[in-house]
Amino acid sequence: MKKSVISFVCAMLVIALLGFAVINGVDFGFFKIPSITNTDEGVRLGLDLVGGSIITFEGMADDTISAEDLNRDMNAVESMLRGRLDYLQLYEASVYRVGERRVTVEIPSISDPEEAVQKLGSTAQLEFTNADGETVILGSDVKQATAKFGALDNTGVQQNYVEVVLNEEGAAKFTEGTKKAASASDGKNYILITLDGEEISRPSVNAQYATTGITGDTVVITGGFTAESSGWLANVISSGQLPFSLEQVEMRSVGAQLGMSALSSSIKAGMIGILLVMIFMIAFYRLPGVVSAIALLFYCILEALVLVIFRVNLSLPGIAGIVLSIGMAVDANVIIFERIKEELRLGKSVKSAIDAGFHRAFSAIIDSNVTTFIAALVLFFFGKGTIVGFAITLGLGIILSMFTALTVTRFLLNSLVGMKISNLKYFGAGERRDA
Amino acid sequence: MKTFSATKNFKYSVIVVVVLIAAGLFALLSAPFGLNLFNMDIDFAGGTTFNYAMGKQVDPTMITEIDAIVLEATGAKASSIQSAGDGTEVLIKTLDVPSDMRDSLHAKLLEKFTLTDDSRLDVQNVSPAVGKDMQTSAVKAALMAAFLMLIYITIRFDFKSGVAAVTCLAIDVLIMVSAYIVFQLPFNMNFIAAALTIFGYSINSSIITFDRIRENMHLAKRETIDSVVDRSVRQTLTRNINTTMTTLFTIVMIIILGVPSLRNFAIPITVGIVSGACSSILIAAPLWATMKNKEKRKLAK
């Protein structure tokens, strides 16, 4: 009797302590459990909850490209996208390859997703051509590009511009190109500067350069820049053009507002769901119902612990998975308790009825959990996008709930029985009848 | 109290099932012939959706105005424009349009309805190629799950119970498809997730029932098969109903309180859970009894 009371109290203490730990967060120095509300160190909220964009680009490489070359180029694309994100100060963003020729960029809390799509996806092919469309120099001829601000002529008007330093070969080509442009007829004596086919500016070349061409390795690009746009241009020219153009093939962008309301309403749904399940279980199964309610609470705490310790990325469907698994978590208890009731009606003692209940319900519980777990597993490997989050939380929920339903409930129920609480009334099996 | 007999009422159960799966079955069978009855979401078909908070009730005039803006910005008419959420949101569905057109649509909407950047609740764009990939992985997932489930059931059950349980799964998923058709739920990756969940979950009731039938068959040698099955169904009825109830408590709360995208996910799961419990009791058990009786008659001959 005494032993049972102690073990029951101990179990409750453990549950309470774990609950406290996961709600408030604890730091043991060597090991830290972040609070469930701490999204910086604990559970990660998916972009569909905090708002943000997930953009997938496809590399428009030739079909003839070898797998090796494609891989090399896609790696280059990946690192260049990283560079561009850093330049845009989107340090929280992540970039990863998907399949052979796709790369996905995830950017949290971004207000203008279309700008991100266009900037990240630009090939950044810089081209100087003459009026006849002949290439003078390309981005690959550039050694370095810098954004500057200052006066470029004696008018003293200060402006933003990009200073481009050409390599030796580029400088020679530029001299040759300007010589040709300078000697062209009026209206055709210019150099067209384009980025990804869009005109930036078309400075004309003075006739005085017709014999010599413009020498030197430094070229200045103007074109009504702001500090921001000249900086971006210098950056993309410096880091070079992408090996092939990128096409945005998928974009999912969620505003922070929608994400927040999705999160709070799902948490509310989960809370009310838990409460309803607990009330139902207690109303129907009395004492074992109370035990299953405690086990359910413990299950929620365990789930939260796993989420924060393993830093699970929680998506909106992921929350649906958790809420659904709460409802499924007590299924095993229902099966066991019904069995216990039956055994009690057959006249068995409470202790042996509980043992028999757990023993005989075991195979049915394993079977039903395995099949649901198979479904979660398949979804995890074959699912796409946020639905994978559903597979994770559903699978996790099945494993954890099986543990709490089989071991925790049994332990608590046995210690209660040890306390001599064995009136059949408490088991909701007062009336004996044949089924 | 008159006791219910699952075996005696089997033929009525079958009639009800046929009615319920008719819409889904017809839609699935007619799909390869180009008749699409589904509300195809951009996940599978490709396209773009825009969701804006308009700050006031969306009315037909507003929809006409948006329609004109979409045509101007993207060069094509919207596939659909409808109010969403509490009626102050608008959901615009268009073809797969590139970033600059989406940008221009955004700018035009902001100007016309004096909105801010925050009014853009979400934008989703899927190219037809990605949609195709999604379809492929969806089909792969469904086939894989069905295959694994069949293996597991074959190992754990005898052949007849396996056939009965899998028949029920097929019925459950077809009823879910019917729900998609009748309620015109957006048909997307969520369907696969919902269907697989039901695949895994709704077999539980069948397992519980068959477990009991197996146990009772050992004990009762002289009883008829029908009577053993009916008794087993009655004995497991409470737990089948209760396990279903507890799961419904939580999933229905999502339907009541959740955001639209989750609601569209929770509705088919709810349909599947209810159908799963009913089909296990009303179809799986009596179907098994029918097969077993046939076998017995054969042996007797």
Interface residues (C-beta under 8 A of the other chain):
Chain A: T56 E58 S111 D112 P113 E114 E115 V117 Q118 G121 E247 Q248 V249 E250 M251 R252 S253 V254 G255 A256 Q257 L258 S261 A262 S265 S266 K268 A269 G270 I272 G273 I274 L276 V277 F280 M281 F284 L316 P317 I319 A320 V323 L324 I326 G327 M328 V330 D331 V334 I335 E338 E342 S363 A364 D367 S368 V370 T371 T372 F373 I374 A375 A376 V378 L379 F381 F382 G383 K384 G385 I387 F390 A391 L394 A435
Chain B: N51 A53 P98 S99 D100 R102 D103 H106 D117 D118 R120 L121 D122 V123 Q124 N125 V126 S127 A129 V130 D133 M134 S137 A138 K140 A141 M144 A145 L148 M149 Y152 I153 R156 M189 N190 I192 A193 L196 T197 F199 G200 Y201 I203 N204 I207 I208 D211 R231 R234 Q235 T236 T238 R239 N242 T243 M245 T246 T247 L248 F249 T250 I251 M253 I254 I256 L257 G258 V259 S261 L262 F265 A266 I269
